[in-house]
Amino acid sequence: MSDPDGVLASPVAVVERRGTLLDFRAIADLAEAHEVARIIVGLPISLNGSIGPQAQRVLAFIEELRPLTPVPIETWDERYTSVAAEDLLRQAGLSPAKRRQRIDSAAAAVLLQDYLDSHHAKAPP
């Protein structure tokens, strides 16, 4: 999630996979509870820029989620987010075991921060 001004991203929750419909409901409930303006989903674009099989699955996931929430959903390139998150967690002094526990939420925060930074850079002063 980001702060209300859309400047700083931070991890809030990890949705544990329990089945597609339950996963969708958990995401929609989080969006509603936190009154989010949009949902940003990482799109695993291939290093060559193409949309591969995993990215196709993510796009299908989004299309199934859309009818369950009024919140707009956007994708954002997630290349290198896990590497950046791992680096940040290592710099924070976390042990390898703690890094493994937090990598997904940290990568999501890196992804959202990249999205926020990109959109603030385009905003007029």
Beta strands, then each sheet from edge to edge (+ up, - down):
strand 1: 39-43
strand 2: 73-77
sheet 1: 1+ 2+
end
